[in-house]
Amino acid sequence: MGKGVVKKAFIDTIPVMTGYVVLGIGFGILLRTNGYGGLWALAMSVFIYAGSMQYAGISLMASSASFITVALTTLMVNCRHFFYGISMIDKYKDAGKKKPYLIFALTDETYSLVCKDIDGVDEKDLKKYYLLVSAFDQVYWVTGSLIGSLLGAIIPFSTEGIDFSLTALFITVFTDQWLHTKNHFAAISGLIATVLMRLIFGADNFLIPSMVLIAVTLIMGRKFAGSEVEK
């Protein structure tokens, strides 16, 4: 694996590192204040590795939620990754043994880096680049989680407002993607579908209908684009 690809992947993930370490620290602190130590932080960040779901998981564990509640919450929180996967089919189709991890590690921020055209990386090295970006980002998250757990054990914290940091990061990622991507069809479709479903179904029930509408819109847009190319 060339040093140039490693360097490129590391430099490109520095913005994610600054966000993931801070967010991971917040997660580790919240987890610790709810009675779950460093091993929990490590295990959740290694095997679940879904920032928003990990934050939601703290309250679920603290309230001894049922399996059905956990399953439905996980579906609602993480179903957006289905739409990421649709757009990455072509990029990941020849990834070989790397593919399972690439799929597992496709977080919001990693997606924002690998979904666009990559300058300065040879075609033959793209899959290596995707793997490195994915691995670097998870290392940042795990590191932040462990630091947060340690800090939560030795320093008293007020955790009020920490969970909003994830929303702030989503807004930052969306803005970065908008600025660096010429085609805004997916972003605009997502915004319109979400607002429309929010108005129809209300704040507590709009998430799944929004995801369904976004999926249909993206699939139809993909088919339309393909038919236009054939013509």
Buried (B, 14 or more C-beta within 10 A) or exposed (E): EEEEBBEBBEEBBEBBBEBBBBBBBBBBBBBBBBEBBBEBBBEBBEEEBBBBBBBBBBEBBBEEBEEEEBEEBBEBBBBBBEBBEBEBEEBBEEBEEBBEBBBBBBBBBBBBBBBBEBEEBEEEBBBBBBBBBBBBBBBBBBBBBBBBBBBBEEEEBEBEEBBEBBEEBBEBBBEBBEEEBEEEEBBEBBEBBBEBBBEEBEEEEBBBBBBEBBBEBBEEBBEEEEEEEEE
